Amino acid sequence: MNYDRYPEIKPGRKTIKRIYIAVMLFVVGRAIQAACRVDETVKKEFKNLKDGFAFVLGVHPYGPWMIVGRDAKGRAKYMGWNPEGKKIPLKMSIKNVESAILVFTFQESTAVAFARNRFVVDGDLIDALAVVRVLDLVEVYLLPKLIAALAVKRYPKWSELSPVRKHVGRIVIYTRALLGF
Amino acid sequence: MFLPDYYEFCARVKTVAGHRALDRIPSMLSSLGVARPMIITDRGVSGAGLIKLVSGAMKGSKARVGAVYDEVPPDSEYTIVNAAAKLYRAKKCDSIIAVGGGSVLDTAKGVNILVSLGGANILDYEGAGAVKRKLKPMIAIPTTSGTGSEVTVVAVIADHKKKVKIPFTSYFLLPDIALLDSRMTKTLPPFLTAPTAMDAMTHACEAYYCMAKNPLSDATALMAIRLISANILNVIKKPGDLQGRLDLANGAILAGMAFSNSMVGMVHNLGHATGGACGVPHGVCMSLFLPYGLEYNMHKRAKEIGELLFALAGPEVYAATPVKQRPEKTIEYIRKLNQDLHDATGGRHARFLKEIVDREGRQMVPKEKLADIARTAQGDGAKVYNPEEINYDDAMMVLEYAYDGKPLKRKKIRKG
């Protein structure tokens, strides 16, 4: 029997897409840390989470990942990209690279991605919803309205987030995220 | 027509339905290869003689009932699941027959997780990704026509200390067999038939207009609404109507199939929170919040809400109503149905929050609890699938209207 007629197929790495997702996760992770020091709503969300809380968000099964935790003062802390050896109570993974690309290129909002069963949540759902609220708000700060409106279900009204608060917050969050404090 | 770019649908439960479907139990048990099933039920079901019906149907089977756990309360919590799992292990059972309403079926699913995957506390498996392999064989026999849990991937179990309801989601939570026998719902009194059937109605309506809707869930949702709408009042007026009972049970299972694959929205979000914070039965919350869910999402889902009228009211009413008026007519129809159920049950079917009372006649949802409910709702997963965003202020606004039973002022809805 000629076994060469039946080739083994190795899955592709999709390196470029993985790099893009890794960069997005890095920026969003550091932005969450920054937003927690700038925005009262994000600050409150992290204050309400349990001591020792952390979550990992990324692509199943090989990553990339980002880990964000809650420090002793109740603030968000970006904890890097490698979940190995870390105690992480909440894992939110997107089922594959292509689904993650749809989310991180804002072709699909987080809610639509959930509706299309692209996320797997392993851990406390109440905490997961708090993370989704934080992610939505961080996207509003990081992205121009045209793009952020695609990523969230309802773009905040003026009464919820004034333009001054949004623009000043955006500058401070970008600065802090780039400098990492 | 709304068709999503992508969807998933799974309804792999063998369904056996009929007036004497229980007679099939011996062959079902042998096809599952089990010898010692544990029956999980509640006192009401066993008191009504329904467990005798099930064990009577098992005569002639090689299988023997390993244990009967009949202490599931109306709003089951994780400690009950943990206790029942302990009994299952002690009695060396090998499968589960769940006989009851939503609380019993969800408890049985929780027990199945623990006895199949190990562990002593069901809370270790909460969320959507924790149950990753096949569980022990399970037969679900509903005794209410509402929950649809016999065909859903979800189990909702309460944590009374934290006053929250915790969802467990996995395709492995689908029972192996759903068995609908009209005799099993015959004894359900009208004041319970009404809210449980409206629970099923809500599953179907939310499945049809919420974010994960898809062509297969649409088909099952519309047929569910037709069956429920055509039979709900008749069965309440004539509880012994076995054909009506079977039709309602079929409506509930179809609604379960629909929402299990498209999830639910604001009605369940507020309903779970009201149940968690005030202990209000799930079906009661569903029937009174349903018109508000439709009103709240009208600006995003008018077409779909209008289409519900066909299944609800029939082709004559649908054809006689101009397209633009159909969405409002749907809401009007649901409100009228709630009023008719209120009248048919001698006032026991609550139409708004203020009206809900417990067995001693005490008000269950005092106005000062609304803030608690709105806060709890922020931690409930159903909000993700609602077409419009619902934050704390939105939930408070809807709850205040639902408290007195006033229709929503549409201008107050923040549109995304």
HADDOCK unambig.tbl for C-alpha pairs under 7 A between the chains (distance, minus, plus):
assign (segid A and resid 111 and name CA) (segid B and resid 384 and name CA) 5.72 0.50 0.50
assign (segid A and resid 111 and name CA) (segid B and resid 385 and name CA) 6.70 0.50 0.50
assign (segid A and resid 115 and name CA) (segid B and resid 211 and name CA) 6.00 0.50 0.50
assign (segid A and resid 115 and name CA) (segid B and resid 212 and name CA) 4.70 0.50 0.50
assign (segid A and resid 115 and name CA) (segid B and resid 385 and name CA) 6.12 0.50 0.50
assign (segid A and resid 116 and name CA) (segid B and resid 6 and name CA) 6.50 0.50 0.50
assign (segid A and resid 116 and name CA) (segid B and resid 7 and name CA) 5.64 0.50 0.50
assign (segid A and resid 116 and name CA) (segid B and resid 212 and name CA) 6.39 0.50 0.50
assign (segid A and resid 120 and name CA) (segid B and resid 128 and name CA) 6.06 0.50 0.50
assign (segid A and resid 120 and name CA) (segid B and resid 129 and name CA) 5.49 0.50 0.50
assign (segid A and resid 121 and name CA) (segid B and resid 127 and name CA) 5.96 0.50 0.50
assign (segid A and resid 121 and name CA) (segid B and resid 128 and name CA) 5.15 0.50 0.50
assign (segid A and resid 121 and name CA) (segid B and resid 129 and name CA) 5.45 0.50 0.50
assign (segid A and resid 122 and name CA) (segid B and resid 127 and name CA) 5.51 0.50 0.50
assign (segid A and resid 122 and name CA) (segid B and resid 128 and name CA) 6.00 0.50 0.50
assign (segid A and resid 122 and name CA) (segid B and resid 129 and name CA) 4.81 0.50 0.50
assign (segid A and resid 122 and name CA) (segid B and resid 130 and name CA) 5.78 0.50 0.50
assign (segid A and resid 123 and name CA) (segid B and resid 126 and name CA) 6.20 0.50 0.50
assign (segid A and resid 123 and name CA) (segid B and resid 127 and name CA) 5.50 0.50 0.50
assign (segid A and resid 124 and name CA) (segid B and resid 126 and name CA) 6.44 0.50 0.50
assign (segid A and resid 124 and name CA) (segid B and resid 127 and name CA) 6.11 0.50 0.50
assign (segid A and resid 125 and name CA) (segid B and resid 127 and name CA) 5.70 0.50 0.50
assign (segid A and resid 125 and name CA) (segid B and resid 381 and name CA) 6.90 0.50 0.50
assign (segid A and resid 126 and name CA) (segid B and resid 379 and name CA) 4.40 0.50 0.50
assign (segid A and resid 126 and name CA) (segid B and resid 380 and name CA) 6.54 0.50 0.50
assign (segid A and resid 129 and name CA) (segid B and resid 379 and name CA) 6.13 0.50 0.50
assign (segid A and resid 153 and name CA) (segid B and resid 388 and name CA) 6.76 0.50 0.50
assign (segid A and resid 153 and name CA) (segid B and resid 389 and name CA) 5.87 0.50 0.50
assign (segid A and resid 153 and name CA) (segid B and resid 416 and name CA) 6.44 0.50 0.50
assign (segid A and resid 154 and name CA) (segid B and resid 389 and name CA) 5.95 0.50 0.50
assign (segid A and resid 154 and name CA) (segid B and resid 416 and name CA) 4.03 0.50 0.50
assign (segid A and resid 155 and name CA) (segid B and resid 416 and name CA) 6.34 0.50 0.50
